[in-house]
């Protein structure tokens, strides 16, 4: 390749992260060893050789990376990469790369890729983070959670087809022989209709017609279909909205599978929607205790499927919310209607919707007005029943007694407003400790206008309140991520016992603290950490790069925390938030250090922005 051919490639590569961090001479050396390939959409697949791994650099075009089973992992376009996963993991490449648009791709040999990683920390870090993100995305797409799983997990690929010119008699024999409730009707390999047992009943038998009719005369023409990459949730919606029980899966007009209502029911057998439905149908505490025994299995299944941590948190919290509401409803059937409007609040992890294994209770009551002796007795019986039942169901009592059964946290709206105002105006250590719990609040049951009114008054007091925000920041910065000199991990010990790294209090909780400070200062109503960050970005109240790094760090740390808890569950060990660095691969240790570094740098930004400390 002469200089005239090489220069355009060099110009492209020097603008491309992470190559833009490399010396000019190194970039030229890379370009000299590149090979160039043109891929046409007609080829469908990029011929990836598992025995000859390379970094594929997209110069133009668009490509789709999927698993062997066809689950989408990533879509890449100009200036993006694929092929690095196999080189980083050392495992055989099994992913497939589909060509969405004609494109030009540069191939960088594995030997050069390894040399660049060894010589440049920034280069190495870039692809390590890309690999970690790819793993999380792949885990999410393979999740059995009904909100994220693809229909490829449940659809039947063993299609039985028939032509429109066949007779009804032939179709009925085929359906009987194979015990099918439907046949896919094709014309030159393309879908043209579907014949179901309902079609046979309503359009043939009910009208007294004989079996000589042609399939094309009674089939459902142009049936509702779905694409292979669709979610199970989308399939459910389509079948429900169209009142159908059979949904052909079509790829470019060709049928590749079918989903039935039975498939969907079977897919939900261990899903949160089924569990929530079971909770809502129970009419006694004993029955709810029995159903709640399935919650650890649900959590374990979600962890095993490698769903995203933020999704697991939302799912588990939805179950807890449902359980709480059902307990309140059952007790009210015994006590009668409440003497006034009230709202049951959840704080902490349930408030943020990021519950994990071992989460305890943090709850309270907002009351419409002052209580009489009879009122107090009603709410005493209600709250003690619910809190005790939650404890029996696996959600332990709060060690700090922040629970609705504590009369200290059964307050009128006005009293709550006064309480928060006191914390904000006089930010003593105890008030700041409460801030980390009470400021993450969400209504679970009752009159939510009480919560909305309280939250509005709270944010009015905290927004742009420099003194309170500074005190809150100072308190949050008392704890640091577990990195010592030379970025080695700081291990916690309990006497002679090595406990490990506390991923909750030294990881996720620190990010929650940082984001809470920004949210309260900006008057953001969201309480979930991810949603707070998204809202802060939208309102330009935080640097986007910092926010995105915090999102990635939160998810990565929480993901490791959950996978570690899953392993503890398998080993019949007590479930905790501690992880031993020696149990991690060198790649994961490297990524964990990077995540803790993100927290450290974000704390520095908080110190500068809210404390004016340089």
C-alpha positions in Angstrom: 0.0 0.0 0.0 1.6 3.3 -1.1 1.4 6.6 0.8 -1.5 7.9 -1.4 -3.6 4.9 -0.4 -2.4 4.9 3.2 -3.0 8.6 4.1 -6.8 8.5 4.0 -6.8 5.5 6.3 -4.4 7.3 8.7 -6.6 10.4 8.6 -9.6 8.3 9.6 -7.9 6.3 12.3 -6.3 9.3 14.1 -9.8 10.6 14.8 -11.1 7.3 16.1 -11.1 6.6 19.9 -9.0 4.9 21.3 -6.5 5.2 18.4 -6.6 8.9 18.8 -4.6 8.4 22.1 -1.8 6.7 20.3 1.4 8.3 18.9 1.3 9.3 15.2 4.0 6.7 14.4 2.0 3.9 16.1 -1.1 4.8 14.2 0.8 4.7 10.9 2.2 1.3 11.8 -1.3 0.0 12.5 -2.5 1.2 9.2 0.3 -0.5 7.4 -0.7 -3.9 8.7 -4.5 -3.4 8.2 -6.3 -5.4 5.5 -9.4 -4.1 3.9 -12.6 -6.0 3.0 -15.8 -5.0 1.4 -19.0 -6.7 2.6 -22.2 -6.7 0.6 -25.6 -7.0 2.1 -26.3 -9.9 -0.2 -23.6 -11.9 1.6 -25.8 -11.7 4.8 -23.0 -12.7 7.2 -19.4 -11.6 7.8 -17.2 -14.7 7.5 -15.6 -14.5 11.0 -12.8 -17.1 11.4 -12.7 -18.2 15.0 -9.2 -19.5 14.5 -7.9 -16.1 13.2 -9.3 -13.5 15.6 -9.1 -9.8 14.4 -10.3 -6.4 15.4 -12.9 -5.3 12.8 -13.0 -1.5 12.3 -16.1 -0.3 10.5 -15.2 2.4 7.9 -18.7 2.4 6.4 -21.9 0.4 6.5 -23.9 -1.1 9.3 -23.6 -4.5 11.0 -25.5 -6.5 13.7 -23.8 -8.8 16.2 -25.9 -11.6 17.5 -25.5 -14.8 19.6 -25.5 -18.2 18.0 -29.2 -18.4 18.9 -29.9 -15.1 17.1 -30.3 -12.8 20.1 -29.2 -9.3 19.4 -26.0 -8.2 21.2 -25.0 -5.0 19.4 -25.4 -2.9 16.3 -22.3 -1.2 14.9 -21.7 1.5 12.3 -19.0 3.8 11.1 -16.1 4.2 13.6 -17.2 1.3 15.7 -15.8 -2.2 16.3 -16.5 -5.9 16.6 -14.4 -8.9 17.0 -12.6 -7.7 20.2 -14.6 -10.0 22.6 -12.9 -13.2 21.5 -9.5 -11.6 21.7 -10.1 -10.3 25.2 -11.8 -13.5 26.6 -9.6 -16.0 24.8 -12.7 -18.0 24.0 -13.8 -19.4 20.7 -15.8 -16.9 18.7 -19.4 -18.1 18.4 -21.2 -14.8 17.8 -22.5 -14.0 14.3 -22.2 -10.7 12.4 -25.0 -9.8 10.0 -24.5 -7.2 7.2 -27.3 -4.6 7.4 -25.8 -2.2 4.9 -23.0 -2.6 2.4 -19.8 -1.6 4.1 -16.0 -1.3 4.1 -14.2 -2.8 7.1 -10.5 -2.6 8.2 -9.1 -5.8 9.8 -6.4 -5.3 12.5 -4.5 -8.5 13.3 -4.7 -9.9 16.8 -0.9 -9.6 17.3 -1.0 -5.9 16.7 -4.1 -5.5 18.9 -2.3 -7.2 21.8 0.8 -5.0 21.3 -1.4 -1.9 21.5 -3.1 -3.1 24.7 0.3 -3.8 26.3 1.7 -0.4 25.4 -1.3 1.9 26.1 -3.4 1.8 29.2 -6.0 4.1 27.6 -6.3 1.7 24.6 -6.5 -1.3 26.9 -9.1 0.3 29.2 -11.3 1.4 26.2 -11.7 -2.2 25.0 -12.0 -3.7 28.5 -14.9 -1.3 29.1 -16.5 -2.1 25.7 -16.1 -5.8 26.5 -17.8 -5.4 29.9 -20.7 -3.5 28.4 -21.0 -6.2 25.7 -21.2 -8.9 28.4 -23.9 -6.9 30.3 -25.9 -6.3 27.1 -25.7 -10.0 26.1 -26.7 -11.0 29.6 -29.7 -8.7 29.4 -30.9 -10.0 26.1 -30.6 -13.6 27.3 -32.5 -12.8 30.4 -35.6 -14.8 31.2 -37.3 -11.6 32.5 -40.4 -11.2 30.4 -39.6 -7.5 29.9 -36.3 -8.2 28.2 -36.2 -11.7 26.9 -36.5 -12.3 23.1 -39.2 -14.4 21.6 -36.4 -16.7 20.2 -36.3 -18.2 23.7 -39.8 -19.6 23.5 -40.9 -19.8 19.9 -41.2 -23.2 18.1 -38.8 -23.5 15.3 -40.1 -26.8 14.1 -42.7 -25.4 11.7 -45.3 -27.6 10.0 -46.5 -25.9 6.8 -49.2 -26.5 4.2 -50.1 -24.9 0.9 -53.3 -22.9 0.2 -54.1 -25.4 -2.5 -54.3 -28.4 -0.1 -57.7 -29.6 1.1 -59.2 -29.0 4.5 -59.3 -32.8 4.9 -55.5 -33.0 4.4 -54.9 -30.2 6.8 -57.1 -31.8 9.5 -55.2 -35.1 9.2 -51.9 -33.3 9.4 -52.9 -31.4 12.5 -54.3 -34.5 14.2 -51.2 -36.6 13.4 -48.8 -34.0 14.8 -51.2 -32.8 17.6 -51.1 -29.2 16.4 -53.5 -26.4 16.9 -52.4 -24.5 13.8 -50.6 -24.8 10.4 -48.6 -22.1 8.7 -49.8 -21.6 5.1 -47.1 -20.8 2.6 -46.9 -19.8 -1.0 -43.4 -20.2 -2.6 -41.9 -20.3 0.9 -43.5 -17.0 1.9 -46.2 -16.7 4.5 -49.7 -16.2 3.1 -51.9 -17.3 5.9 -52.5 -19.4 9.0 -55.0 -22.2 9.6 -56.1 -22.7 13.2 -58.4 -25.2 15.0 -60.7 -22.2 15.6 -60.8 -21.6 11.8 -61.9 -25.2 11.3 -64.6 -25.0 14.0 -66.0 -21.6 13.0 -65.6 -21.6 9.2 -66.1 -25.3 8.3 -67.8 -27.4 11.0 -70.2 -24.8 12.3 -71.3 -24.1 8.7 -71.7 -27.8 7.8 -69.1 -27.7 5.0 -67.1 -30.7 4.0 -63.4 -31.4 3.8 -63.0 -30.9 0.1 -62.7 -27.1 0.6 -59.2 -25.7 0.0 -57.2 -24.3 2.8 -57.0 -21.0 1.0 -60.8 -20.6 1.3 -61.0 -20.8 5.1 -57.5 -19.8 6.4 -56.9 -16.4 8.1 -55.2 -14.4 5.3 -52.4 -12.0 6.0 -52.2 -12.9 9.7 -50.6 -10.7 12.4 -46.9 -11.5 12.6 -43.8 -10.6 14.6 -40.1 -10.4 13.9 -37.5 -12.7 15.5 -35.8 -9.9 17.5 -39.0 -8.9 19.2 -39.5 -9.1 23.0 -41.8 -11.7 24.6 -43.6 -8.7 26.1 -44.3 -7.4 22.6 -45.6 -10.8 21.6 -48.0 -10.8 24.6 -49.3 -7.3 23.6 -49.9 -8.3 20.0 -51.8 -11.4 20.9 -53.8 -9.6 23.5 -54.7 -6.6 21.4 -55.7 -8.8 18.4 -57.4 -11.5 20.4 -55.3 -14.3 18.8 -53.7 -17.4 20.1 -51.1 -18.1 17.4 -48.4 -15.6 16.2 -46.2 -16.5 13.3 -42.6 -15.3 13.5 -41.5 -14.0 10.2 -38.1 -12.9 8.8 -38.3 -11.1 5.5 -41.7 -12.6 4.7 -40.5 -16.2 5.4 -41.9 -17.9 8.4 -39.2 -19.1 10.8 -41.3 -20.0 13.9 -44.5 -19.7 15.7 -45.6 -18.6 19.2 -48.8 -19.9 20.9 -50.6 -18.6 24.0 -49.4 -21.9 25.7 -45.8 -20.9 25.0 -46.4 -17.5 26.7 -48.1 -19.1 29.7 -45.2 -21.5 30.0 -42.6 -18.7 29.8 -44.2 -16.9 32.8 -44.1 -20.0 35.1 -41.3 -18.5 37.2 -41.8 -14.9 36.2 -42.5 -11.8 38.4 -45.8 -11.2 36.7 -47.0 -14.6 37.7 -45.7 -14.2 41.3 -47.3 -10.8 41.6 -50.6 -12.3 40.3 -50.3 -15.0 43.0 -49.7 -12.4 45.7 -52.8 -10.4 44.7 -55.0 -13.5 44.8 -54.1 -14.6 48.4 -56.5 -14.1 51.2 -54.5 -14.9 54.3 -51.1 -14.3 55.8 -50.3 -18.0 55.7 -50.9 -18.1 52.0 -48.8 -15.0 51.4 -45.9 -16.5 53.5 -46.0 -19.6 51.2 -45.9 -17.5 48.1 -43.1 -15.3 49.4 -40.9 -18.3 49.7 -40.6 -18.1 45.9 -39.0 -14.7 46.0 -35.4 -16.0 46.7 -35.8 -18.4 43.8 -37.0 -15.5 41.5 -34.0 -13.5 42.5 -31.7 -16.4 42.0 -33.2 -17.1 38.5 -32.8 -13.5 37.5 -29.2 -13.5 38.7 -28.5 -16.7 36.9 -29.9 -15.3 33.7 -27.5 -12.4 34.0 -30.2 -9.7 33.7 -29.1 -6.1 34.3 -28.8 -5.1 37.9 -31.1 -2.2 37.5 -33.8 -4.5 36.0 -33.4 -7.0 38.8 -33.9 -4.2 41.3 -37.1 -3.0 39.7 -38.5 -6.5 39.4 -37.8 -7.4 43.0 -39.1 -4.0 44.2 -42.3 -4.6 42.2 -42.8 -7.8 44.1 -42.2 -6.2 47.4 -44.6 -3.4 46.6 -47.3 -5.9 45.6 -46.7 -7.8 48.8 -47.0 -4.7 50.9 -50.2 -3.5 49.2 -51.8 -7.0 49.6 -50.9 -7.1 53.3 -52.5 -3.6 53.8 -55.6 -4.7 52.0 -56.0 -7.9 54.0 -55.6 -6.1 57.3 -58.1 -3.4 56.2 -60.7 -6.2 55.4 -60.5 -7.0 59.1 -60.2 -3.5 60.5 -62.5 -1.7 58.0 -61.7 1.4 56.0 -59.1 3.8 57.4 -60.5 6.7 59.4 -58.8 9.2 57.1 -56.7 9.4 54.0 -53.1 8.1 54.4 -50.1 7.1 52.3 -47.8 4.2 53.0 -44.2 5.3 52.1 -41.2 3.3 51.2 -37.7 4.7 51.7 -34.1 3.5 50.9 -33.7 0.7 48.4 -37.4 0.1 48.1 -38.0 3.8 47.5 -35.2 3.8 44.8 -36.5 0.5 43.3 -33.0 -1.1 43.6 -33.7 -3.8 46.1 -31.4 -6.8 46.2 -30.9 -9.9 48.4 -31.1 -9.1 52.1 -32.8 -5.7 51.8 -34.6 -4.7 55.0 -37.6 -2.5 55.6 -37.7 1.3 55.5 -41.3 2.6 55.6 -43.6 5.1 57.2 -47.1 6.7 57.1 -48.3 10.1 56.1 -51.6 10.9 57.7 -54.2 13.4 56.5 -54.8 15.0 59.9 -54.2 14.8 63.6 -55.3 11.5 65.1 -57.7 10.6 67.9 -57.1 7.7 70.3 -59.2 5.5 68.0 -57.3 6.6 64.9 -54.0 5.9 66.6 -55.2 2.4 67.5 -56.3 1.7 63.9 -52.9 2.7 62.4 -51.0 0.9 65.2 -52.8 -2.4 64.4 -52.4 -1.9 60.6 -48.7 -0.9 60.7 -47.6 -3.6 63.2 -49.4 -6.3 61.1 -47.8 -5.2 57.9 -44.3 -4.7 59.2 -44.3 -8.0 61.1 -45.7 -9.9 58.1 -43.0 -8.3 55.8 -40.4 -9.5 58.3 -41.8 -13.0 58.2 -41.8 -12.9 54.3 -38.1 -12.2 54.3 -37.8 -8.5 54.6 -36.2 -7.9 58.0 -37.1 -5.2 60.4 -35.1 -2.0 60.0 -32.2 -2.0 62.5 -32.7 1.8 63.0 -36.5 1.3 63.6 -37.4 3.4 60.5 -40.7 1.6 60.1 -44.4 2.5 59.9 -45.0 0.6 63.2 -42.9 3.2 65.0 -45.2 6.0 66.2 -42.3 8.4 65.5 -42.9 7.8 61.8 -46.7 8.1 61.8 -47.0 11.8 61.1 -49.4 14.1 59.5 -48.5 15.9 56.2 -47.8 19.1 58.1 -45.7 17.3 60.7 -43.6 15.6 57.9 -43.1 19.0 56.3 -41.9 20.4 59.6 -39.6 17.4 60.1 -37.9 17.7 56.7 -37.7 21.5 57.1 -35.9 20.9 60.4 -33.4 18.5 58.9 -32.7 20.9 56.0 -32.4 24.0 58.2 -30.3 22.3 60.9 -28.1 19.7 59.1 -26.8 18.0 62.1 -25.1 14.5 61.7 -28.3 12.7 62.7 -30.2 14.8 60.1 -27.7 14.0 57.4 -27.9 10.3 58.2 -31.7 10.5 57.8 -31.2 12.3 54.5 -29.6 9.3 53.0 -32.8 7.3 53.8 -35.8 9.6 53.9 -35.0 11.7 50.8 -35.4 8.6 48.7 -39.2 8.2 49.2 -42.0 6.7 47.1 -45.7 6.1 47.8 -46.8 2.4 47.8 -50.4 2.6 48.9 -53.1 5.2 49.6 -53.5 8.8 48.7 -50.4 9.7 46.6 -51.3 13.4 46.6 -50.0 13.4 50.2 -46.6 12.2 49.0 -46.6 14.6 46.1 -47.3 17.6 48.3 -44.6 16.5 50.8 -42.1 15.9 48.0 -42.8 19.3 46.5 -42.2 21.1 49.8 -39.0 19.2 50.5 -37.5 19.9 47.1 -38.5 23.6 47.4 -36.4 23.7 50.6 -33.4 21.8 49.2 -33.2 23.3 45.7 -30.3 25.7 45.5 -29.9 25.5 49.3 -26.1 25.9 49.4 -25.7 25.4 53.2 -27.7 22.1 53.3 -26.2 20.8 50.1 -22.7 21.6 51.3 -23.3 19.8 54.6 -24.8 16.8 52.7 -21.8 16.8 50.5 -19.4 16.9 53.4 -21.1 14.0 55.0 -21.2 11.9 51.7 -17.4 12.5 51.2 -16.6 10.9 54.6 -16.6 7.5 52.9 -14.4 6.7 50.0 -14.3 3.8 47.5 -12.0 0.9 48.6 -8.8 1.9 46.7 -5.5 2.5 48.4 -2.1 3.6 47.2 -1.3 2.5 43.7 -5.0 1.6 43.3 -4.8 -1.6 45.3 -8.1 -2.8 46.9 -8.7 -1.9 50.6 -10.0 -5.1 52.2 -12.3 -4.9 55.2 -11.7 -7.3 58.1 -13.7 -8.3 61.1 -11.1 -9.4 63.7 -9.2 -12.3 62.1 -11.9 -12.8 59.4 -11.3 -11.3 56.0 -14.6 -9.9 54.8 -13.5 -8.5 51.5 -14.8 -5.5 49.5 -18.2 -4.1 50.6 -19.7 -3.5 47.1 -22.9 -2.0 48.6 -21.6 0.6 51.1 -18.3 1.3 49.4 -19.7 1.1 45.8 -23.4 1.5 45.0 -24.3 3.5 48.1 -21.6 6.1 47.3 -23.0 6.6 43.8 -26.5 6.9 45.3 -25.2 9.6 47.7 -23.5 11.6 44.9 -26.5 11.5 42.6 -28.9 12.3 45.5 -26.9 15.5 46.2 -27.2 16.6 42.6 -30.9 15.8 42.5 -31.8 17.6 45.7 -29.8 20.6 44.6 -31.6 20.7 41.3 -35.1 20.0 42.6 -35.4 16.7 40.7 -38.4 14.6 41.7 -37.1 11.2 40.6 -35.7 9.0 43.4 -34.3 6.1 41.4 -30.6 6.7 40.8 -30.7 5.9 37.1 -33.7 8.1 36.5 -32.2 10.9 38.6 -29.1 10.8 36.4 -31.2 10.8 33.2 -33.2 13.7 34.4 -30.1 15.6 35.5 -28.6 15.1 32.0 -31.8 16.3 30.4 -31.8 19.5 32.5 -28.0 20.0 32.0 -27.5 19.8 35.8 -24.6 17.5 35.6 -21.7 16.9 33.1 -22.9 14.2 30.7 -19.6 12.3 30.7 -19.6 12.1 34.5 -23.3 11.0 34.6 -22.7 8.3 32.0 -19.6 7.0 33.8 -21.6 6.9 37.0 -24.4 4.9 35.3 -21.9 2.4 34.0 -20.1 2.1 37.3 -23.3 1.7 39.3 -24.5 -1.1 36.9 -21.1 -2.9 36.9 -20.7 -2.9 40.7 -24.3 -3.9 41.2 -23.9 -6.6 38.6 -20.9 -8.1 40.4 -22.7 -7.8 43.7 -25.6 -9.8 42.4 -23.5 -12.4 40.7 -21.5 -12.9 43.9 -24.8 -13.2 45.9 -25.9 -15.8 43.3 -22.8 -17.8 43.9 -23.2 -17.5 47.7 -26.8 -18.8 47.2 -25.6 -21.8 45.2 -22.9 -22.6 47.8 -25.5 -22.3 50.6 -23.4 -19.5 52.2 -24.9 -16.5 54.0 -25.8 -13.9 51.3 -23.8 -10.7 51.8 -22.5 -7.6 49.9 -18.8 -8.6 50.4 -16.6 -10.0 47.6 -13.0 -11.3 47.8 -10.8 -9.8 45.1 -9.0 -13.2 44.7 -12.2 -14.7 43.5 -12.2 -12.3 40.5 -10.4 -12.7 37.2 -7.7 -10.1 36.4 -10.0 -8.5 33.8 -12.9 -8.1 36.3 -10.4 -6.7 39.0 -9.2 -4.2 36.4 -12.8 -3.2 35.6 -13.8 -3.0 39.3 -10.8 -0.7 39.9 -11.9 1.5 37.0 -15.5 1.7 38.5 -14.2 2.7 41.9 -12.0 5.3 40.2 -15.1 6.8 38.6 -16.6 7.2 42.1 -13.4 8.7 43.4 -13.3 11.3 40.5 -17.1 12.0 40.9 -16.5 12.7 44.6 -13.8 15.1 43.6 -16.3 16.9 41.4 -18.8 17.1 44.3 -16.1 18.6 46.5 -15.3 21.2 43.9 -18.9 22.0 42.9 -20.7 22.0 46.2 -17.9 22.7 48.8 -15.7 24.9 46.6 -12.7 22.9 47.7 -9.9 22.5 45.2 
